[in-house]
Amino acid sequence: MEDNITNMNKTSVEIDDKIVFKLQEKPIVDINDIKRWTGYTDRGAYNIVEKLLALNILLPYGDDNYGKRYIYKDYQTELDSDSGKTSPDTINIVNVAYNTTGKSTKVDELGMREMQKRAYNKRTSAKLLIKAPPASGKSRALMFITLDKLHNQGIKKAIIAVPERSIGASFSDTDLTASLL
């Protein structure tokens, strides 16, 4: 490894710096990426990859011999330290933390949670898109809104689209005034 460092001239250092900068934007690369970034031939790109492997900047990624890919070591380290991740192919790009004050689980006299009340206040809208965390009561809110549309707004038919059959099953006969707790 020391030979690789001592044999680096100014141009080589500049190219390596450019590649490391690009690796921060695209951490999983192949030879074609290196060629595009440097303008080098296949052999030149392979030489750069070999040097970056020796310097422990790149690591082999995947099992392919043909079309081999490499991963930026800092990125791999970040993936390894990201708890719950079993593969570099599963990357959590958004972390969401919800407040846990208990306010969202309290119900009013009609059995509605806070989010359900907010949705219910928009019940006169022709179309509604309700986005909320899992198990926050979206289906129940839709039941309240649909009942109002059918009984008070003169609507004869309502269509509720849900992404899973199991969610649709929750629209069976339900006592909406029953307490959730």
PASEBA-1860 file (N, C-alpha, C; in nm, 3 decimals):
! residues 181
1> MEDNITNM> 0.082/-0.118/0.000/0.000/0.000/0.000/0.087/0.125/0.000 ~ 0.198/0.123/0.071/0.287/0.240/0.075/0.339/0.273/-0.064 ~ 0.367/0.169/-0.148/0.413/0.193/-0.284/0.310/0.272/-0.363 ~ 0.182/0.238/-0.346/0.076/0.309/-0.417/0.072/0.456/-0.376 ~ 0.095/0.485/-0.249/0.090/0.622/-0.202/0.213/0.699/-0.249 ~ 0.332/0.641/-0.239/0.453/0.713/-0.278/0.466/0.729/-0.427 ~ 0.402/0.642/-0.507/0.411/0.653/-0.652/0.302/0.741/-0.713 ~ 0.228/0.813/-0.631/0.121/0.898/-0.682/0.177/1.036/-0.717
9> NKTSVEID> 0.161/1.075/-0.845/0.202/1.209/-0.884/0.085/1.306/-0.867 ~ 0.105/1.432/-0.900/0.004/1.534/-0.879/-0.125/1.502/-0.956 ~ -0.113/1.460/-1.080/-0.230/1.428/-1.162/-0.307/1.311/-1.102 ~ -0.233/1.211/-1.057/-0.295/1.094/-0.996/-0.373/1.132/-0.870 ~ -0.316/1.219/-0.789/-0.384/1.264/-0.666/-0.510/1.342/-0.703 ~ -0.501/1.428/-0.805/-0.617/1.507/-0.847/-0.730/1.417/-0.898 ~ -0.693/1.316/-0.976/-0.794/1.222/-1.028/-0.858/1.146/-0.912 ~ -0.775/1.099/-0.818/-0.828/1.026/-0.703/-0.921/1.114/-0.620
17> DKIVFKLQ> -0.885/1.241/-0.602/-0.970/1.334/-0.529/-1.104/1.351/-0.601 ~ -1.097/1.364/-0.732/-1.219/1.380/-0.812/-1.309/1.257/-0.797 ~ -1.248/1.139/-0.800/-1.326/1.016/-0.787/-1.387/1.005/-0.649 ~ -1.311/1.036/-0.545/-1.365/1.029/-0.408/-1.482/1.126/-0.393 ~ -1.471/1.243/-0.452/-1.581/1.340/-0.449/-1.704/1.281/-0.519 ~ -1.684/1.221/-0.635/-1.795/1.160/-0.710/-1.855/1.041/-0.635 ~ -1.770/0.967/-0.562/-1.819/0.852/-0.486/-1.917/0.894/-0.376 ~ -1.906/1.016/-0.330/-2.001/1.063/-0.230/-2.140/1.082/-0.291
25> EKPIVDIN> -2.145/1.111/-0.421/-2.273/1.123/-0.491/-2.326/0.989/-0.538 ~ -2.234/0.902/-0.584/-2.271/0.770/-0.635/-2.177/0.668/-0.573 ~ -2.213/0.610/-0.459/-2.120/0.525/-0.385/-2.101/0.384/-0.441 ~ -2.188/0.339/-0.528/-2.173/0.207/-0.589/-2.145/0.228/-0.738 ~ -2.028/0.184/-0.783/-1.981/0.216/-0.918/-1.928/0.092/-0.989 ~ -1.908/0.109/-1.120/-1.839/0.008/-1.199/-1.732/0.079/-1.283 ~ -1.662/0.004/-1.364/-1.553/0.059/-1.444/-1.603/0.170/-1.537 ~ -1.722/0.155/-1.591/-1.776/0.257/-1.681/-1.793/0.392/-1.611
33> DIKRWTGY> -1.830/0.390/-1.483/-1.841/0.516/-1.407/-1.703/0.582/-1.395 ~ -1.602/0.502/-1.363/-1.466/0.555/-1.348/-1.417/0.611/-1.482 ~ -1.445/0.540/-1.592/-1.406/0.588/-1.724/-1.474/0.721/-1.756 ~ -1.602/0.730/-1.724/-1.677/0.853/-1.754/-1.624/0.970/-1.671 ~ -1.591/0.946/-1.546/-1.544/1.053/-1.457/-1.403/1.100/-1.493 ~ -1.318/1.006/-1.542/-1.178/1.040/-1.565/-1.143/1.062/-1.712 ~ -1.222/1.002/-1.801/-1.188/1.007/-1.942/-1.083/0.903/-1.978 ~ -1.050/0.812/-1.887/-0.948/0.709/-1.910/-1.005/0.594/-1.993
41> TDRGAYNI> -0.915/0.513/-2.047/-0.951/0.391/-2.118/-0.988/0.285/-2.015 ~ -1.031/0.167/-2.066/-1.062/0.056/-1.975/-0.943/0.025/-1.884 ~ -0.824/0.010/-1.944/-0.705/-0.025/-1.865/-0.675/0.081/-1.761 ~ -0.683/0.208/-1.800/-0.658/0.316/-1.705/-0.759/0.316/-1.591 ~ -0.886/0.291/-1.623/-0.991/0.286/-1.520/-0.967/0.168/-1.426 ~ -0.926/0.053/-1.483/-0.896/-0.063/-1.398/-0.778/-0.033/-1.305 ~ -0.677/0.035/-1.357/-0.562/0.072/-1.273/-0.606/0.161/-1.157 ~ -0.693/0.257/-1.185/-0.743/0.345/-1.078/-0.819/0.262/-0.974
49> VEKLLALN> -0.907/0.172/-1.021/-0.984/0.089/-0.928/-0.890/0.004/-0.843 ~ -0.791/-0.056/-0.906/-0.694/-0.137/-0.829/-0.625/-0.053/-0.722 ~ -0.589/0.069/-0.757/-0.524/0.158/-0.660/-0.620/0.193/-0.546 ~ -0.745/0.223/-0.579/-0.844/0.258/-0.476/-0.878/0.138/-0.389 ~ -0.874/0.018/-0.448/-0.893/-0.103/-0.367/-0.775/-0.121/-0.271 ~ -0.653/-0.100/-0.322/-0.533/-0.114/-0.238/-0.531/-0.011/-0.126 ~ -0.581/0.110/-0.155/-0.587/0.215/-0.053/-0.706/0.200/0.040 ~ -0.788/0.097/0.016/-0.905/0.068/0.098/-1.009/0.180/0.088
57> ILLPYGDD> -1.016/0.246/-0.026/-1.118/0.348/-0.051/-1.240/0.282/-0.114 ~ -1.215/0.186/-0.203/-1.321/0.106/-0.264/-1.316/-0.035/-0.209 ~ -1.432/-0.100/-0.206/-1.443/-0.241/-0.170/-1.520/-0.313/-0.280 ~ -1.490/-0.440/-0.305/-1.570/-0.515/-0.403/-1.716/-0.520/-0.357 ~ -1.808/-0.515/-0.452/-1.950/-0.515/-0.419/-2.019/-0.618/-0.508 ~ -2.085/-0.713/-0.449/-2.154/-0.816/-0.525/-2.061/-0.929/-0.564 ~ -2.118/-1.027/-0.636/-2.044/-1.147/-0.673/-2.009/-1.155/-0.820 ~ -2.048/-1.056/-0.900/-2.025/-1.062/-1.043/-1.878/-1.047/-1.077
65> NYGKRYIY> -1.829/-1.132/-1.168/-1.694/-1.114/-1.220/-1.699/-1.022/-1.341 ~ -1.800/-1.041/-1.427/-1.817/-0.955/-1.543/-1.908/-0.840/-1.499 ~ -1.868/-0.718/-1.529/-1.947/-0.603/-1.487/-1.937/-0.581/-1.337 ~ -1.821/-0.613/-1.283/-1.799/-0.604/-1.139/-1.826/-0.462/-1.088 ~ -1.887/-0.454/-0.971/-1.915/-0.325/-0.910/-1.836/-0.310/-0.782 ~ -1.820/-0.186/-0.741/-1.743/-0.153/-0.622/-1.823/-0.054/-0.538 ~ -1.799/-0.056/-0.408/-1.870/0.033/-0.318/-1.769/0.119/-0.240 ~ -1.801/0.245/-0.223/-1.718/0.339/-0.147/-1.716/0.293/-0.001
73> KDYQTELD> -1.596/0.274/0.054/-1.583/0.216/0.187/-1.657/0.297/0.293 ~ -1.650/0.430/0.288/-1.722/0.511/0.387/-1.872/0.486/0.382 ~ -1.923/0.464/0.263/-2.065/0.436/0.246/-2.099/0.298/0.303 ~ -2.014/0.200/0.275/-2.035/0.066/0.329/-2.033/0.068/0.481 ~ -1.939/0.145/0.538/-1.930/0.156/0.684/-2.058/0.217/0.739 ~ -2.111/0.318/0.670/-2.236/0.380/0.713/-2.350/0.280/0.707 ~ -2.354/0.200/0.601/-2.459/0.099/0.589/-2.448/-0.004/0.700 ~ -2.325/-0.047/0.729/-2.305/-0.147/0.833/-2.348/-0.096/0.970
81> SDSGKTSP> -2.326/0.033/0.994/-2.360/0.088/1.125/-2.508/0.123/1.136 ~ -2.578/0.127/1.023/-2.721/0.159/1.024/-2.797/0.036/1.073 ~ -2.844/0.041/1.195/-2.905/-0.076/1.258/-3.024/-0.126/1.178 ~ -3.039/-0.257/1.180/-3.152/-0.320/1.115/-3.134/-0.344/0.967 ~ -3.027/-0.300/0.908/-3.007/-0.320/0.766/-2.927/-0.447/0.745 ~ -2.977/-0.532/0.657/-2.910/-0.659/0.634/-2.836/-0.663/0.502 ~ -2.861/-0.566/0.416/-2.800/-0.568/0.284/-2.781/-0.426/0.235 ~ -2.673/-0.398/0.162/-2.657/-0.265/0.104/-2.767/-0.230/0.004
89> DTINIVNV> -2.842/-0.331/-0.043/-2.950/-0.304/-0.136/-3.072/-0.242/-0.068 ~ -3.080/-0.255/0.066/-3.190/-0.193/0.139/-3.135/-0.074/0.215 ~ -3.165/0.043/0.165/-3.111/0.166/0.221/-3.227/0.252/0.271 ~ -3.221/0.288/0.397/-3.323/0.375/0.453/-3.283/0.520/0.426 ~ -3.354/0.586/0.336/-3.319/0.723/0.301/-3.399/0.824/0.381 ~ -3.502/0.779/0.451/-3.583/0.870/0.531/-3.604/0.808/0.669 ~ -3.569/0.881/0.771/-3.598/0.840/0.908/-3.705/0.931/0.962 ~ -3.811/0.872/1.016/-3.922/0.951/1.070/-3.943/0.911/1.214
97> AYNTTGKS> -3.953/1.010/1.301/-3.984/0.986/1.441/-4.108/1.067/1.476 ~ -4.206/1.004/1.536/-4.330/1.070/1.572/-4.329/1.100/1.721 ~ -4.389/1.213/1.758/-4.402/1.245/1.900/-4.491/1.142/1.966 ~ -4.462/1.108/2.088/-4.539/1.007/2.158/-4.598/1.067/2.285 ~ -4.682/1.167/2.267/-4.745/1.233/2.382/-4.871/1.161/2.426 ~ -4.923/1.072/2.341/-5.048/1.004/2.372/-5.169/1.080/2.321 ~ -5.150/1.204/2.278/-5.260/1.288/2.231/-5.331/1.226/2.110 ~ -5.255/1.160/2.023/-5.314/1.105/1.901/-5.402/0.983/1.927
105> TKVDELGM> -5.392/0.923/2.044/-5.473/0.804/2.073/-5.597/0.836/2.157 ~ -5.608/0.959/2.205/-5.726/0.998/2.283/-5.843/1.020/2.188 ~ -5.961/0.978/2.230/-6.079/0.989/2.145/-6.179/1.088/2.204 ~ -6.260/1.149/2.115/-6.365/1.240/2.161/-6.494/1.162/2.184 ~ -6.604/1.235/2.203/-6.733/1.171/2.233/-6.786/1.087/2.118 ~ -6.740/1.113/1.994/-6.781/1.032/1.879/-6.687/0.915/1.854 ~ -6.581/0.907/1.931/-6.484/0.799/1.912/-6.375/0.833/1.812 ~ -6.357/0.965/1.781/-6.257/1.007/1.682/-6.128/1.051/1.749
113> REMQKRAY> -6.017/1.011/1.691/-5.886/1.060/1.732/-5.860/1.197/1.671 ~ -5.750/1.261/1.711/-5.718/1.395/1.662/-5.707/1.399/1.510 ~ -5.633/1.306/1.450/-5.616/1.303/1.304/-5.750/1.280/1.236 ~ -5.834/1.196/1.294/-5.964/1.167/1.236/-6.053/1.291/1.238 ~ -6.045/1.369/1.344/-6.122/1.494/1.353/-6.079/1.592/1.244 ~ -5.945/1.602/1.225/-5.895/1.694/1.120/-5.945/1.651/0.983 ~ -5.943/1.521/0.956/-5.993/1.471/0.828/-6.143/1.494/0.817 ~ -6.216/1.473/0.925/-6.360/1.490/0.926/-6.399/1.635/0.899
121> NKRTSAKL> -6.318/1.728/0.945/-6.345/1.870/0.920/-6.337/1.904/0.771 ~ -6.271/1.821/0.692/-6.260/1.840/0.546/-6.361/1.753/0.471 ~ -6.462/1.704/0.540/-6.554/1.606/0.482/-6.635/1.656/0.364 ~ -6.645/1.786/0.343/-6.723/1.837/0.230/-6.641/1.839/0.100 ~ -6.513/1.808/0.106/-6.430/1.804/-0.014/-6.474/1.690/-0.105 ~ -6.464/1.712/-0.236/-6.502/1.608/-0.332/-6.406/1.489/-0.329 ~ -6.278/1.519/-0.310/-6.177/1.413/-0.305/-6.087/1.436/-0.185 ~ -6.049/1.330/-0.120/-5.960/1.338/-0.003/-5.846/1.239/-0.018
129> LIKAPPAS> -5.728/1.281/0.020/-5.614/1.193/0.029/-5.566/1.203/0.173 ~ -5.574/1.093/0.245/-5.535/1.094/0.385/-5.403/1.020/0.399 ~ -5.301/1.094/0.439/-5.169/1.035/0.461/-5.138/1.049/0.609 ~ -5.116/0.938/0.675/-5.088/0.938/0.818/-5.009/0.812/0.851 ~ -4.944/0.808/0.967/-4.865/0.690/1.005/-4.950/0.564/1.014 ~ -4.885/0.449/1.007/-4.958/0.322/1.022/-5.034/0.319/1.155 ~ -5.150/0.258/1.153/-5.234/0.238/1.272/-5.279/0.369/1.336 ~ -5.291/0.475/1.256/-5.335/0.602/1.313/-5.486/0.622/1.299
137> GKSRALMF> -5.555/0.530/1.231/-5.700/0.539/1.221/-5.751/0.595/1.090 ~ -5.676/0.577/0.982/-5.719/0.630/0.852/-5.849/0.565/0.805 ~ -5.860/0.433/0.818/-5.981/0.364/0.774/-6.102/0.410/0.852 ~ -6.085/0.426/0.980/-6.195/0.471/1.065/-6.236/0.614/1.028 ~ -6.138/0.699/0.998/-6.169/0.836/0.955/-6.250/0.833/0.826 ~ -6.212/0.747/0.733/-6.287/0.735/0.608/-6.430/0.688/0.632 ~ -6.448/0.602/0.730/-6.584/0.556/0.762/-6.669/0.674/0.809 ~ -6.616/0.756/0.899/-6.690/0.873/0.947/-6.724/0.966/0.831
145> ITLDKLHN> -6.627/0.995/0.747/-6.646/1.088/0.635/-6.748/1.033/0.536 ~ -6.738/0.904/0.506/-6.830/0.841/0.411/-6.972/0.841/0.464 ~ -6.987/0.812/0.592/-7.122/0.815/0.651/-7.183/0.955/0.639 ~ -7.103/1.058/0.665/-7.153/1.194/0.653/-7.193/1.225/0.509 ~ -7.111/1.182/0.413/-7.143/1.207/0.272/-7.273/1.136/0.232 ~ -7.291/1.014/0.278/-7.409/0.936/0.241/-7.535/0.986/0.312 ~ -7.523/1.028/0.437/-7.642/1.065/0.515/-7.672/1.214/0.512 ~ -7.571/1.300/0.502/-7.594/1.444/0.515/-7.565/1.525/0.390
153> QGIKKAII> -7.488/1.472/0.295/-7.447/1.552/0.180/-7.517/1.510/0.050 ~ -7.609/1.416/0.059/-7.685/1.377/-0.059/-7.608/1.290/-0.157 ~ -7.494/1.236/-0.118/-7.416/1.147/-0.204/-7.479/1.008/-0.196 ~ -7.497/0.944/-0.312/-7.562/0.812/-0.314/-7.462/0.697/-0.311 ~ -7.337/0.726/-0.354/-7.238/0.618/-0.362/-7.100/0.677/-0.331 ~ -7.020/0.603/-0.257/-6.883/0.647/-0.223/-6.786/0.537/-0.261 ~ -6.673/0.577/-0.314/-6.567/0.481/-0.349/-6.447/0.510/-0.261 ~ -6.401/0.408/-0.192/-6.284/0.421/-0.106/-6.179/0.324/-0.160
161> AVPERSIG> -6.064/0.377/-0.197/-5.956/0.295/-0.252/-5.848/0.279/-0.146 ~ -5.810/0.155/-0.121/-5.703/0.125/-0.026/-5.604/0.031/-0.092 ~ -5.477/0.033/-0.050/-5.375/-0.045/-0.122/-5.371/-0.194/-0.090 ~ -5.441/-0.237/0.014/-5.433/-0.379/0.051/-5.571/-0.434/0.082 ~ -5.590/-0.559/0.049/-5.717/-0.626/0.076/-5.746/-0.630/0.226 ~ -5.642/-0.649/0.307/-5.662/-0.656/0.452/-5.716/-0.525/0.507 ~ -5.675/-0.412/0.446/-5.728/-0.282/0.488/-5.875/-0.272/0.449 ~ -5.907/-0.318/0.329/-6.046/-0.315/0.284/-6.136/-0.398/0.375
169> ASFSDTDL> -6.083/-0.504/0.432/-6.161/-0.588/0.522/-6.202/-0.512/0.647 ~ -6.130/-0.407/0.681/-6.165/-0.332/0.802/-6.290/-0.248/0.783 ~ -6.344/-0.243/0.660/-6.465/-0.166/0.634/-6.592/-0.250/0.652 ~ -6.583/-0.362/0.721/-6.702/-0.440/0.751/-6.783/-0.365/0.857 ~ -6.894/-0.421/0.900/-6.977/-0.354/1.001/-6.894/-0.318/1.124 ~ -6.895/-0.191/1.159/-6.814/-0.141/1.270/-6.896/-0.042/1.352 ~ -6.888/-0.053/1.483/-6.951/0.044/1.573/-6.852/0.160/1.589 ~ -6.878/0.270/1.520/-6.785/0.381/1.519/-6.778/0.454/1.652
177> TASLL> -6.877/0.440/1.735/-6.874/0.510/1.864/-6.807/0.429/1.973 ~ -6.769/0.303/1.941/-6.700/0.220/2.039/-6.563/0.279/2.067 ~ -6.521/0.274/2.191/-6.391/0.330/2.230/-6.279/0.246/2.170 ~ -6.172/0.315/2.131/-6.054/0.246/2.075/-5.965/0.190/2.184 ~ -5.979/0.236/2.303/-5.888/0.196/2.410/-5.933/0.077/2.483
END
